[in-house]
Amino acid sequence: MSSRQLKRLMKSNISPPVKHVPERTCIACRQARPKRELVRIVRTPQAGVIVDERGKMTGRGAYLCRVRRCWDQGLKGNRLEFVLRATLTPEDRQRLESYKAGL
């Protein structure tokens, strides 16, 4: 935004446009948060279920907060399997548990 446009906005009492922040919902606590605050877990055809740090991988995804309590709740039972529409293999579960240990 140029200084000329900014001056025009200030004179007209119109606030500058607010940038849209994408929100996602944690599957454990059901709280909507900005996408960058959550961790994406993705089901891929090649590698199974993995953690997507960047949030850009293709595949069906689910989001969890960066809190161990949410990870415990998400990995308990079959909530994550239901959301991803996939069965977690022991390797997938181990991969997710090791990520959770690093939180």
Phi, psi and omega in degrees: 000127182282165181294328179296315179294321179296318178297320179296319178295319181295323179290326185270001180060030175257131181282149179293156182296140180268133182287136180287131177249115181294139179243148175226163183250132176290134182285345181269302184266352178062027177264134176277127180223164174301143185305323182292340180276350183252161176254132181264133174248130188234142173262120179245150179294329185273311190257000182082217181262122182222164176275130180253095183299319184277339181076023185243352184292151177278149180131171180285130186237159174221154184240140175229147176294163177273043181237134184300325180300319178292322179293319177300314181292322181290325181275343179286140179068217183236025182300313180294320178297319180296315183292319182277350183056047180208157175265130180282127175280163176302326178293319178298314181297319179296319178299317181289322178295321179292325175295318180299324180296333179277357181284000000 
